[in-house]
Amino acid sequence: MPKATLLHNPKAGEESFTPDELVSKIQAQKIDVVYKSVKDEWTNIDEGIDFLIVAGGDGTVRKVTEQLLDLDLHQTYPIALLPSGTANNIGLTLGLPSDEDLVIRNWRDPKIKKYDVGRIHNLSGSSFFLESFGYGVFPELMIEMNKQDEDLKDTPEKKLQLAVELLSQIIENYEPAYCELEVDGVDHSGKFLLVEIMNTRSIGPNLFLSPHANPGDGEFEVVLIPESQKEKLLKYVNDKIQGIEAPNLFDICKAKNIKIRCDDLLAHVDDETVEIHQSAEVRIELITGMLEFMV
């Protein structure tokens, strides 16, 4: 019988399952499981386990992997992801089923998917990303979402809808910032509404800016939206407000190493905003296959 440690964020999403319900669902698939909350100390992992289960949203996955990287345990235990957050961009990119029972059943005979990690140099406080790093309208959205009344975002559906509505307003008023940008040695500098170095297909409120991204292919997708494409970006977001997922028509180039210095000093690393020192050139390096996910 396979053995696993379940790392659960009890506050993720709509808190769909109690700890006992989660454990019962997993045990029903003949998996021996030990429960731990990520809100408590969990890094003392029991010997003899075969994999880790992470039940939570994208932020929970980042929190767990950050600890695994710090403890040098990232290549010891594959991660089985049970998405239960708001956006679940990592789970969507991995192609996990929406049915939790099917996700758990697949752990009995899993496929292992290698997952690249973005290493960030010359940025205090953040040294890696799983989803994306970027400048422009998206970190502005994160700031605005933090200001909103909790009643307006008390369910995942309301939170996602509010986010795309706010993003439309931000795009209307955002002044594009000049970025010195070198992508695998090629100059792509210019004024941009958005620059995203992506490892997942979507970011934030399920913005599918890189719908064909593969986080195990050894390359980032660099999404560049210059000021000349403002109307195109607005149309994409406004369609999304109406429930329409339009085809992505934005410029994307693949890369392994990026250097960037931007006039806009606000950036984001996954789901956290960061302030950039004015003279700092941030360097992004792809680390191939650093993590393993069970799919």
matplotlib code that plots the C-alpha trace (Angstrom):
import matplotlib.pyplot as plt

x = [0.0, 1.5, 2.2, 1.8, 1.8, -1.2, -0.3, -3.6, -4.5, -7.9, -8.6, -8.2, -11.1, -14.4, -13.1, -14.9, -13.6, -12.9, -9.5, -11.4, -13.3, -10.1, -8.3, -11.3, -11.3, -7.6, -7.8, -10.7, -8.2, -6.0, -3.4, -2.0, -2.0, -0.9, -2.6, -0.7, -2.0, 0.3, -0.8, 1.2, 4.8, 4.9, 8.5, 9.3, 8.2, 7.7, 10.2, 9.1, 6.5, 6.2, 4.9, 3.5, -0.1, -0.7, -4.3, -4.8, -4.4, -1.4, -0.1, -0.1, 1.9, 4.4, 4.7, 5.3, 7.8, 9.7, 10.2, 11.2, 13.7, 15.1, 15.4, 16.8, 14.0, 12.5, 13.9, 13.0, 9.2, 7.0, 4.0, 0.4, -1.7, -5.3, -6.3, -8.8, -7.9, -9.4, -7.6, -5.6, -3.4, -0.8, -3.4, -4.9, -1.5, -0.8, -4.1, -5.6, -9.2, -11.8, -13.2, -11.3, -12.1, -10.6, -7.5, -7.0, -7.6, -4.9, -2.3, -2.6, -0.8, 0.6, 2.5, 5.4, 5.7, 8.9, 8.3, 10.8, 11.4, 12.4, 15.3, 15.4, 18.7, 19.2, 15.8, 15.6, 13.0, 12.2, 14.5, 12.2, 8.8, 6.5, 3.9, 5.3, 7.3, 6.3, 5.6, 2.7, -1.0, -1.0, 0.9, -1.3, -4.3, -2.9, -2.6, -6.1, -7.6, -6.0, -8.0, -11.4, -14.0, -13.9, -17.7, -17.0, -14.6, -15.9, -16.3, -13.8, -16.3, -16.9, -13.2, -12.3, -15.1, -14.1, -10.5, -11.2, -13.5, -10.8, -8.2, -10.3, -10.3, -6.6, -5.8, -7.8, -5.8, -2.3, 0.6, 2.9, 6.4, 9.7, 11.6, 15.1, 14.6, 17.0, 15.6, 18.3, 20.6, 18.1, 17.0, 13.2, 13.2, 10.1, 7.1, 4.7, 1.4, 2.4, 5.6, 5.2, 7.8, 5.5, 5.9, 2.1, -0.6, -2.6, -2.0, -4.1, -7.9, -7.2, -5.8, -4.7, -1.9, 0.2, -2.3, 0.2, 2.8, 4.4, 6.2, 8.4, 9.7, 12.8, 11.7, 9.7, 7.0, 7.7, 4.5, 4.9, 2.0, 3.1, 1.1, 0.0, -2.0, -4.0, -7.3, -6.5, -5.8, -9.0, -11.0, -9.6, -10.4, -13.8, -14.7, -13.6, -15.9, -18.8, -17.7, -16.0, -12.5, -11.2, -8.2, -4.9, -3.3, -0.5, 3.2, 5.1, 8.7, 10.4, 13.5, 15.7, 17.5, 16.0, 17.5, 15.1, 15.2, 11.9, 10.9, 7.9, 9.3, 6.3, 6.6, 5.1, 6.5, 3.7, 0.9, 3.1, 4.0, 7.6, 9.2, 12.3, 15.2, 15.5, 19.0, 18.4, 18.6, 16.7, 18.0, 15.7, 17.2, 15.3, 16.2, 15.0, 12.9, 13.6, 10.2, 8.1, 4.3, 2.1, -0.6]
y = [0.0, 3.4, 5.8, 9.5, 12.7, 15.0, 18.7, 20.5, 24.2, 24.2, 27.8, 27.3, 27.9, 27.3, 24.9, 22.1, 19.2, 18.7, 17.0, 13.8, 13.8, 14.3, 11.5, 9.2, 10.0, 9.1, 6.0, 4.7, 4.5, 2.2, 4.8, 5.0, 8.7, 10.9, 14.3, 17.6, 21.2, 23.7, 26.2, 24.1, 22.7, 20.0, 19.8, 16.8, 14.3, 10.7, 8.2, 5.7, 7.8, 7.5, 10.9, 14.2, 15.3, 19.0, 20.0, 23.8, 26.5, 27.8, 29.8, 26.6, 24.8, 27.6, 27.5, 23.8, 23.7, 26.7, 24.6, 21.5, 23.6, 25.1, 21.6, 20.1, 17.6, 18.7, 15.6, 13.2, 13.2, 13.6, 15.9, 14.8, 18.0, 18.2, 21.7, 23.5, 27.2, 30.0, 29.9, 26.7, 27.7, 25.1, 22.3, 23.6, 23.6, 20.1, 19.0, 17.6, 16.5, 18.7, 15.6, 15.2, 11.5, 10.9, 12.9, 10.7, 7.5, 8.4, 8.4, 4.6, 4.4, 7.9, 9.4, 11.6, 15.1, 17.0, 20.7, 23.5, 26.3, 29.9, 31.1, 34.8, 36.7, 40.2, 40.4, 40.5, 38.3, 36.0, 33.5, 31.4, 31.2, 28.3, 30.2, 33.5, 36.7, 40.0, 43.7, 45.9, 45.6, 42.3, 43.3, 46.5, 44.2, 42.3, 45.6, 46.6, 43.2, 43.6, 46.8, 45.3, 44.5, 40.9, 40.5, 41.1, 38.2, 35.7, 32.8, 31.7, 32.7, 36.2, 36.7, 35.7, 37.9, 40.9, 40.4, 40.5, 43.5, 45.4, 44.4, 46.0, 49.3, 49.1, 48.5, 51.5, 53.8, 52.2, 54.1, 51.7, 51.4, 51.2, 47.9, 47.0, 43.4, 40.8, 37.4, 34.7, 37.4, 39.1, 42.7, 43.1, 46.4, 48.7, 50.1, 47.5, 47.1, 43.7, 41.6, 38.0, 35.3, 32.4, 28.7, 28.0, 28.4, 30.9, 33.4, 35.3, 35.0, 32.3, 34.6, 32.2, 34.3, 31.3, 28.5, 26.1, 26.4, 23.2, 23.6, 20.6, 21.5, 23.3, 26.8, 29.8, 31.5, 35.2, 37.1, 40.7, 43.1, 46.5, 49.7, 49.2, 46.1, 47.8, 47.3, 43.6, 43.1, 45.0, 42.8, 39.6, 40.7, 42.1, 38.9, 37.0, 39.2, 37.9, 34.3, 34.1, 32.6, 34.1, 32.7, 34.1, 36.3, 37.9, 37.8, 34.9, 33.9, 30.9, 31.4, 30.0, 33.2, 36.7, 40.0, 42.9, 46.4, 48.2, 51.8, 50.4, 49.3, 47.1, 43.5, 40.2, 36.7, 34.2, 35.6, 38.1, 41.7, 42.9, 46.3, 46.5, 48.8, 51.4, 50.4, 46.6, 44.4, 41.3, 38.1, 35.0, 31.6, 28.4, 25.3, 22.3, 19.6, 20.6, 19.4, 16.3, 16.2, 13.1, 13.4]
z = [0.0, -1.0, 1.9, 1.7, 3.9, 3.2, 3.6, 3.7, 3.7, 5.6, 4.5, 0.7, -1.7, -0.1, 2.5, 0.7, 2.7, 6.4, 7.2, 8.1, 4.8, 2.9, 4.7, 4.1, 0.4, 0.1, 2.3, 0.1, -2.7, -0.6, 0.2, 3.7, 4.6, 7.5, 7.8, 8.5, 8.2, 6.5, 9.1, 11.6, 11.6, 8.9, 7.7, 9.9, 7.3, 8.3, 7.0, 4.4, 2.6, -1.2, -2.0, -0.6, -1.2, -1.3, -0.9, -1.5, -4.0, -5.9, -2.9, -0.8, -3.5, -3.5, 0.3, 0.4, -2.5, -1.0, 2.1, 0.1, -1.8, 1.4, 3.0, -0.2, -0.3, -3.7, -5.5, -2.7, -2.8, -5.8, -5.2, -5.8, -6.1, -5.0, -6.1, -3.8, -4.2, -6.1, -9.5, -9.4, -12.3, -11.5, -11.5, -14.8, -16.4, -15.3, -16.8, -13.6, -13.8, -12.0, -10.2, -6.9, -6.7, -10.2, -9.2, -6.2, -8.1, -10.5, -7.7, -7.6, -11.0, -11.6, -14.4, -13.2, -14.8, -14.4, -13.5, -14.2, -11.8, -12.5, -10.4, -9.8, -9.3, -7.8, -6.2, -2.4, -0.7, -3.6, -5.3, -7.5, -9.1, -10.1, -12.2, -13.5, -12.9, -14.4, -14.6, -15.7, -15.2, -13.4, -10.2, -10.2, -10.1, -7.1, -5.2, -6.1, -5.1, -1.6, -1.2, -2.0, 0.6, 1.6, 1.0, -2.7, -2.9, -0.4, -2.9, -5.6, -8.3, -7.0, -6.5, -10.1, -11.5, -9.4, -10.5, -14.3, -13.9, -12.0, -14.5, -17.3, -15.4, -14.8, -18.4, -19.4, -17.1, -17.0, -18.4, -20.2, -18.7, -20.6, -20.0, -21.0, -21.9, -23.1, -24.0, -24.6, -25.8, -28.1, -27.3, -26.9, -25.1, -25.3, -23.6, -22.3, -20.7, -19.5, -19.4, -18.1, -17.9, -17.7, -16.6, -16.5, -19.0, -16.9, -14.1, -11.6, -12.4, -15.0, -17.6, -20.3, -21.7, -22.7, -23.4, -24.8, -22.0, -20.7, -17.4, -18.1, -21.5, -20.4, -21.6, -20.4, -22.4, -22.4, -23.0, -24.2, -24.6, -25.9, -25.7, -29.3, -28.3, -25.6, -27.4, -28.0, -24.3, -23.3, -25.7, -24.2, -20.6, -21.5, -23.3, -20.1, -18.0, -20.3, -19.8, -23.2, -23.3, -26.6, -28.5, -27.4, -30.0, -28.0, -28.8, -27.1, -27.4, -25.7, -23.6, -20.8, -19.6, -19.3, -18.1, -17.3, -15.9, -15.9, -15.2, -13.3, -10.0, -9.0, -10.1, -8.9, -8.2, -8.4, -6.2, -4.3, -5.3, -4.9, -5.0, -7.3, -6.5, -9.2, -10.4, -10.2, -13.3, -12.5, -14.1, -14.6, -15.1, -15.9, -13.7, -15.7, -14.0, -10.4, -9.1, -9.9, -9.9, -10.1, -12.7]

ax = plt.figure().add_subplot(projection="3d")
ax.plot(x, y, z, "-o")
ax.set_aspect("equal")
plt.show()
